[in-house]
């Protein structure tokens, strides 16, 4: 559903949000290890999130990545997804056809309309804090 880069971006953002709420700044190596992603790939993703004001970065020996604690409550998953994957998740064909629309639909087109609508609703109404909270209480995990 999401690109691999977007999956890592979401996981990294959740992990960084969790650490930021504890007053910690996290380095690249730790983030990559905690979310199970390649370090170089993670670096590119994090740079994109910083460029789009989702994350902050600090240089120096105690540097790394963080999210302003108040922003953990206002950053929605839709912002992260849009930053990495754009809006293709809401428009792309469920079967991967290059052109799929109401005039020339794929066999899944009408079924996917509800899926896209529900997904958009979830992404636009879920903030990082909700997902961070689930990690804190052990309901969810970022890496297995």
C-alpha positions as a Python dict, from the first residue, in 0.01 Angstrom:
ca = {
    (1, 'X'): (0, 0, 0),
    (2, 'X'): (275, 245, 102),
    (3, 'X'): (616, 253, -61),
    (4, 'X'): (899, 107, 145),
    (5, 'X'): (1035, 460, 195),
    (6, 'X'): (698, 572, 330),
    (7, 'X'): (677, 273, 566),
    (8, 'X'): (1019, 363, 706),
    (9, 'X'): (923, 731, 729),
    (10, 'X'): (615, 648, 934),
    (11, 'X'): (807, 410, 1163),
    (12, 'X'): (1092, 657, 1208),
    (13, 'X'): (852, 943, 1283),
    (14, 'X'): (672, 737, 1546),
    (15, 'X'): (999, 631, 1708),
    (16, 'X'): (1141, 985, 1704),
    (17, 'X'): (813, 1120, 1846),
    (18, 'X'): (830, 868, 2130),
    (19, 'X'): (1188, 965, 2212),
    (20, 'X'): (1116, 1337, 2177),
    (21, 'X'): (837, 1314, 2433),
    (22, 'X'): (1100, 1177, 2671),
    (23, 'X'): (1327, 1474, 2595),
    (24, 'X'): (1568, 1274, 2380),
    (25, 'X'): (1728, 1350, 2047),
    (26, 'X'): (1803, 1031, 1848),
    (27, 'X'): (2087, 963, 1607),
    (28, 'X'): (2054, 802, 1266),
    (29, 'X'): (2218, 474, 1362),
    (30, 'X'): (1976, 420, 1653),
    (31, 'X'): (1673, 509, 1444),
    (32, 'X'): (1771, 269, 1164),
    (33, 'X'): (1831, -11, 1414),
    (34, 'X'): (1506, 46, 1602),
    (35, 'X'): (1289, 45, 1290),
    (36, 'X'): (1486, -223, 1103),
    (37, 'X'): (1584, -16, 803),
    (38, 'X'): (1911, 39, 613),
    (39, 'X'): (2104, 336, 749),
    (40, 'X'): (2175, 512, 417),
    (41, 'X'): (1813, 477, 304),
    (42, 'X'): (1690, 601, 641),
    (43, 'X'): (1920, 905, 616),
    (44, 'X'): (1761, 1009, 285),
    (45, 'X'): (1410, 966, 425),
    (46, 'X'): (1490, 1165, 739),
    (47, 'X'): (1641, 1446, 531),
    (48, 'X'): (1316, 1469, 335),
    (49, 'X'): (1113, 1482, 658),
    (50, 'X'): (1339, 1759, 792),
    (51, 'X'): (1313, 1953, 466),
    (52, 'X'): (933, 1938, 499),
    (53, 'X'): (933, 2051, 865),
    (54, 'X'): (808, 1725, 1012),
    (55, 'X'): (1135, 1654, 1193),
    (56, 'X'): (1408, 1879, 1330),
    (57, 'X'): (1776, 1790, 1316),
    (58, 'X'): (2053, 1894, 1552),
    (59, 'X'): (2419, 1885, 1462),
    (60, 'X'): (2701, 1793, 1695),
    (61, 'X'): (2795, 1513, 1933),
    (62, 'X'): (2457, 1525, 2106),
    (63, 'X'): (2277, 1581, 1779),
    (64, 'X'): (2027, 1374, 1591),
    (65, 'X'): (1661, 1399, 1511),
    (66, 'X'): (1365, 1516, 1715),
    (67, 'X'): (1010, 1641, 1691),
    (68, 'X'): (898, 1936, 1898),
    (69, 'X'): (686, 1777, 2174),
    (70, 'X'): (383, 1993, 2097),
    (71, 'X'): (407, 1891, 1731),
    (72, 'X'): (369, 1523, 1822),
    (73, 'X'): (1, 1604, 1882),
    (74, 'X'): (-50, 1795, 1557),
    (75, 'X'): (151, 1602, 1297),
    (76, 'X'): (-89, 1373, 1114),
    (77, 'X'): (10, 1059, 928),
    (78, 'X'): (-122, 1216, 608),
    (79, 'X'): (160, 1474, 624),
    (80, 'X'): (426, 1204, 640),
    (81, 'X'): (267, 1000, 362),
    (82, 'X'): (228, 1306, 139),
    (83, 'X'): (591, 1409, 200),
    (84, 'X'): (726, 1072, 88),
    (85, 'X'): (467, 929, -153),
    (86, 'X'): (267, 1233, -260),
    (87, 'X'): (-102, 1179, -315),
    (88, 'X'): (-72, 873, -538),
    (89, 'X'): (-213, 650, -264),
    (90, 'X'): (-546, 827, -307),
    (91, 'X'): (-539, 823, -686),
    (92, 'X'): (-342, 517, -798),
    (93, 'X'): (-505, 212, -947),
    (94, 'X'): (-567, -82, -714),
    (95, 'X'): (-422, -314, -978),
    (96, 'X'): (-137, -84, -1073),
    (97, 'X'): (-268, 14, -1417),
    (98, 'X'): (-122, 335, -1554),
    (99, 'X'): (-464, 472, -1642),
    (100, 'X'): (-768, 381, -1439),
    (101, 'X'): (-1071, 606, -1392),
    (102, 'X'): (-1450, 600, -1380),
    (103, 'X'): (-1470, 607, -1761),
    (104, 'X'): (-1225, 316, -1806),
    (105, 'X'): (-1211, 140, -1468),
    (106, 'X'): (-1010, -164, -1370),
    (107, 'X'): (-1206, -453, -1213),
    (108, 'X'): (-1129, -321, -862),
    (109, 'X'): (-1194, 47, -931),
    (110, 'X'): (-1532, 87, -763),
    (111, 'X'): (-1437, -134, -466),
    (112, 'X'): (-1124, 73, -411),
    (113, 'X'): (-1318, 400, -385),
    (114, 'X'): (-1428, 310, -30),
    (115, 'X'): (-1082, 181, 61),
    (116, 'X'): (-921, 510, -50),
    (117, 'X'): (-1184, 716, 133),
    (118, 'X'): (-1134, 519, 457),
    (119, 'X'): (-756, 531, 427),
    (120, 'X'): (-761, 906, 373),
    (121, 'X'): (-983, 946, 678),
    (122, 'X'): (-747, 736, 891),
    (123, 'X'): (-434, 919, 775),
    (124, 'X'): (-587, 1265, 817),
    (125, 'X'): (-724, 1189, 1164),
    (126, 'X'): (-436, 999, 1324),
    (127, 'X'): (-158, 1196, 1491),
    (128, 'X'): (182, 1073, 1601),
    (129, 'X'): (90, 1089, 1968),
    (130, 'X'): (-181, 824, 1928),
    (131, 'X'): (68, 582, 1776),
    (132, 'X'): (343, 672, 2022),
    (133, 'X'): (108, 607, 2310),
    (134, 'X'): (37, 255, 2180),
    (135, 'X'): (413, 187, 2180),
    (136, 'X'): (452, 312, 2534),
    (137, 'X'): (190, 77, 2672),
    (138, 'X'): (312, -220, 2467),
    (139, 'X'): (8, -249, 2240),
    (140, 'X'): (213, -205, 1923),
    (141, 'X'): (571, -253, 1798),
    (142, 'X'): (789, -94, 1531),
    (143, 'X'): (1027, -382, 1466),
    (144, 'X'): (1007, -757, 1510),
}
